[in-house]
């Protein structure tokens, strides 16, 4: 179902949309990673997340395959363990972020991976991102988590793994591309066709036509 | 753990729908909001729960027993605790669209809207006609009555409160709905289904109350317009259950800077010398480790809360009785509908208040395929044997796999407006079948708490996101 074409696409072209959620301790750079990926921007003095809660970005894997990410930021609701089940619902992929200069942040990341495995879809694609690589490039003694340790954990838990820098943009695109490649393009649920095809339910917008797509059938 | 801010503009207690809508709107308007719930989940009384939680809430499950096991995966169930649906053209839909919370949710139609005539074995169930044309085909009326009903519904469609030419010579400001019905010569049965299954009045008081005609007409218009929106029924429903609604508005609040703390008890509410609220003391519990609780104190100018946080500041206005029933079949005589509302008007079964049935199913991702969840509800009229009051509803359901029914649920309302202490308390979810009264309460509370009318149209365009 995910291989439906948007209007005007070339024959044979594949287009799929996936929900991606971000997780990780406060201040590890979740929003910065997304901002770099979506807008190619970085802000040194970015405060705790307000605003960037719903962004989309498209990746072309090859000439005929396009993947669109619908990216959900925690909007700070993770701070006091108050993320809603809605956040995990139908997430196809997740980026769990830690800060390579903060030893405890990898433990928090591991806890988030556990939470994902408990709450999210069974076949969710999870990537582990060790962020703030730029700080370590400047002064290597700031590193608190050896690459090998995180890599070993990621392998064991079946996660994609990258060390990234939202600031210098290192490995950001690579991270999202690797996720796109690992997603099952032919098995996406109806929700993932959002934007590419009529949504399964009704569209509430006043200008929307009355009945939409599958909403008309009794299935 | 991050520090809690020393002061908030508003502290909101409870994450029911009313509280979450207010929290979302206030955050968008630039207020600094702290939103707390003593439970470890969102939704309060308006939550949707899984089947294990439902068994544990309503039954004494013996240790070692797991009666929910035969119903498949626990998390495939999202069972509403409050039986309500959204009117497609109603105010909650308007708020959802204006605030863009629709981005986080998906909706589906409810497949049918039905009404019962008669009682016992002779009872018939029919589709509620949605417009003048359908009235002509309805099995609810005889030939001549159909024509009268068609005329009436056509007039309702043309009615304009500000245009006396559409008033048929009636003084609509003060007349009763009885005078309107009399004008069209409608029979009692027609008045019954128009008033109860279209205007959705739960009892008959509206008929003889002077000045109620305009409200009744507007309610019928809301029904007809909602029906016209998507076609099958006037109702829509969020996939995964009503519990998604408060979560969506909580997310809106968080995006605009609202701080969320579940699993947090209020230890004390602090007041200043003039008796106005000045702050709270609270404890955030740790899910896994009870010794790891975090105590904190913060100032606030206002508190918005559901009734359970201030038992001394509310009174009981009535009792709702309901039974959550799990079925393995659609309801008889409803065309195999996967979801519906069925109203049993009070007069048909010798009661003062209607009996409602709201049913959803796997079509709305609230249960595994092959199951149906029907909630039968009404307002309590007796002091005991409440299951007998719901009996007309159970009769419609046929074979019931499981029936979950607790004691009557008190419906609370605040004793005061909140002007004196700056504590604004919501009403409990009432017995109506939709969220229109909930949105009246949202508007009323906003007016009292913020000192202005709530205008949701264009709400988000007016505000700059702090970081964008």
Interface residues (C-beta under 8 A of the other chain):
Chain A: X26 X46 X47 X49 X50 X51 X52 X53 X54 X75 X76 X77 X79 X80 X81 X82 X84 X85 X86 X87 X89 X191 X199 X200 X201 X202 X204 X205 X206 X210 X211 X215 X218 X219
Chain B: X1 X2 X41 X42 X88 X93 X96 X97 X102 X103 X104 X106 X107 X108 X109 X111 X229 X230 X231 X236 X239 X240 X244 X247 X248 X250 X251 X254 X255 X256 X257 X259 X260 X261 X262 X263 X264 X284 X287 X338 X363 X465 X466 X467 X468
